[in-house]
Structures are given as C-alpha cells and as structure tokens.
C-alpha cells in the first residue's frame, strides 16, 4: 500500500470514528453518515489508482459497506446500551470497517486478478476482533494469579 492510499484510509477512519462517536446516542444515525464516507473512500482510492469507476468491484464493496453497517447497527443495539462502552465500541467498529474496506479495495485495485470473495463472516470478524483485543493474551497470563496469592506460611522449625 502506498503512503497516499494509507493517508486516505487513515483520514476516512478518523472521520468515521469521530462521526460514530458523536452520533452514537441516536441509533442508526452514525450508519447513515458513515456509509457515504465509505463510498467516498472507494471513489477516492479508485481515482488515486487511475481505475475507471466502472472497473471498481462494486458488489463486494457494497457488501462490505452495507454488511458492515448492519453488523455495526446490531453491535450498537447490544453493546450500545452500556453508556461508555457503547460510544467507544461504535467508534472502534467504524475504524475497523473502514480499514477492512480500504485494504480490500486497495488490494483489489492493485492486482489485475479478480478480487477475493467477501462474506458476512469476514465483516463480522473484522468488526469483532478490535472489540475483543482487550481480552488478548498477555505476555505472562499468570500475572494476576501471582499478585492475588498470599505468601506461603512459614515452615515450622
């Protein structure tokens, strides 16, 4: 991925995150605003690569955008009920979906082969993985157990 494409994806990710963060209290409002941002990213990446808009794989791109909006809406109704967690999860899922779209489209436009198929499971996993990152394994998973243990009783002399 060239630096200009990376900057475009980062810029759209930031705009999507801020939009999702601000509009989270209104259910579904952020999806309605983030969808045009994703289409703008798709058109911008195609123009940057010098690809005609008719040659962009719009069916998989639309699957990512609308499938991601559906997954995010579902996540918003489940996790969005928790006051603080809902706001941050909405922003994180917007960034994850924008990253998935940007990487997929950049890969699809940079190779002459047909783009890989996209499924709702791929979108779900891309949105779910950042939310579960805090559960990732630690370098030393027993650290909590060590600090919770009491010191052993001294052996009788």
JOQUI-V351321 format. One record per run of one state. SS is the DSSP state (hx for helix, st for strand, lp for the rest). FROM is the first residue (numbers start at 1). TO is the last residue. If there is no record, write none. Layout:
ss=<SS;SS>
from=<FROM;FROM>
to=<TO;TO>
//
This chain:
ss=<lp;hx;lp;hx;lp;hx;lp;hx;lp;hx;lp;hx;lp;hx;lp;hx;lp>
from=<1;3;23;29;50;53;56;58;80;83;111;120;132;133;136;143;149>
to=<2;22;28;49;52;55;57;79;82;110;119;131;132;135;142;148;157>
//
